[in-house]
Amino acid sequence: MSVTCLSEPAPAKLNLALHVTGRRTDGYHLLDSLVCFTSLGDELRLSPGPLSLSIDGPFGDGLAVDDDNLCLRAARLAGADIGICLTKNLPVASGIGGGSADAAAVLRGLERLGHALPADLQQLGADVPVCLASVPARMQGIGERIVPLPALPPLHLVLVNPGVALSTPQVFAALEQRENPALPEIPDFAAAEALIRWLRGTRNDLEAPARHLAPVIGEVLAALNAMGAGFARMSGSGATCFGIFDTAPRAAESAETLQRHGWWAMATELAQPPVPG
């Protein structure tokens, strides 16, 4: 490796809308989702090997350093002998990309260092391909059908997690209806208001089963609405929820207020495409 240290962001992934449209015979669920990424996320640093992983950051204690960690699996899949340091800023098992975004960041960093991308990224997880690009996209199938979209309008966001880790398989197991309509056509959105109007005609089909398993999600959504969010919804399989606010100061003020509940709450915005660091 010709550099001492290389940094790569791992932006949080938001499912602005997530429809479950069916289930394959092998048990994998079919999805139709509008995905975007925020400027808030984890940070990865790659350095000369041997292959290793260290974890720090606010949520570093929630992750085990073992062979099943997605960062190490990504490096092995790419055939790379590197040292990885992960700064875990995002809650674990929280429906905003997490391990998939971290694995994708490792692969992006390795590609910058001359390693070829592995052929079958989905063996690392269904969200890894969309996280690799980290741009707005429509994600369908089991995550393998990705259509990049034009840039979304600027969004002032608040992410809130009540401190409850949810298992994605457990949420899917609690899902009662697995055959649902796909997303409506996704237009170009001239402004946040147009996006919000479109979102109101969509769903997150995993929200109901997640709220059954963790009723506090309903409290989070109610709090976001009470703070004046123009739109609030759970992301992915939860328990992180997002609210869209009309200004950055209102988002920051709302996040500060929500932190007093003992929840993790952060104001953020949509990410720009990953830039080498």
Secondary structure, 3 states (H helix, E strand, C coil): CCCCCEEEEEEEEEEEEEEEEEECCCCCEEEEEEEEEEEEEEEEEEEECCCEEEEECCCHHHCCCCCCCHHHHHHHHCCCCEEEEEECCCCCCCCCCCHHHHHHHHHHHHHHCCCCCCCCHHHHCCCHHHHHHCCCEEEEECCCEEEECCCCCCCEEEEEECCCCCCHHHHHHCCCCCCCCCCCCCCCCCCHHHHHHHHCCCCECCHHHHHHHCCHHHHHHHHHHHCCCCEEEECCCCCCEEEEECCHHHHHHHHHHHHCCCCEEEEEEECCCCCCC
